[in-house]
């Protein structure tokens, strides 16, 4: 009799056990290799938290950051594409900046792109500083760029990511000026 009752309860226990097992949640952990993390860093664009007094300067700033990141990541094709977009953003009263951006967008040579980026930075820097209406931008300097002549660049974060040397000297440079509005 006891065996018969136990035999009848066996399906109930199986039903309860399988119901509990089916409802268990599984956890998974994704482990990224160093190469995957570096690739993700290269693909992630800077997010600009700056405001400018006019839309043209804001668009140019966005393109400038894209070019800076592309040069930092040794991606001449991305720099070229961003420079083409930047060139289209200029009004006629900024013909010299438009010309430099167009030249940057016409070359695949990353060292030439870096030289043009430096030249663009010299001319556009005051425009960025004067037009900033909110947020913070950082003027940075690399003393070793262009055979120790040095070169400036602007960024939206304080962290140093050098566009003139890429991975070779990623952290070379320092913040020379913080511009806040």
C-alpha positions, 0 to 999 in steps of 0.5 A: 500500500505504501509503495502504491501511494509512493508510486502515485506521488512520483508523477506529482514530484516529477511535475513539480521538479520540472516546473522549477527547473524550467523557470530557473533563469540562467546567467551569462557573462561575456568576456571581451578580449583586449583586442575586442575592447580596443576595437570598441574604443576605436568605434565609439565616437566622442560625445560632444556636450558643448553648445555653440552660438551658431549651428555651423560651428556646432556642425564643424566641431562635431566633424572636427572631433570625428577627424581627431578620433579617426587620426588618433585611431590611424583611420585615414578613410574615416578622417577623409569622410569626416573632412568631406562632411566638414567642408560642406558645412562652411559658409563662404566667409570661411573659405580658408578653413573650407579649403583646408577641410577639402584638402584633408578630404582629398588625401588618403595619406594619414601624415598629410591629413595630420599636417592639414589637421594641425593647420586647420586647428590653428585657424579654427581654434579661435572660432571654437573658443569664441563661439562656445556658449556652453560646456567645456573644450580643452586645448591640448599640445603635443611637443613632439609632433612634426619633428618636435615643432609641436602641434595643438588640437582641441577636444571635448574631454580632458583625457589625452588621446593624441591625433598626431601619433596614433597608437605610437604615442597615444598619451603624449601631450598635455592640456594647455587651456581649458575653455568653459562657458 
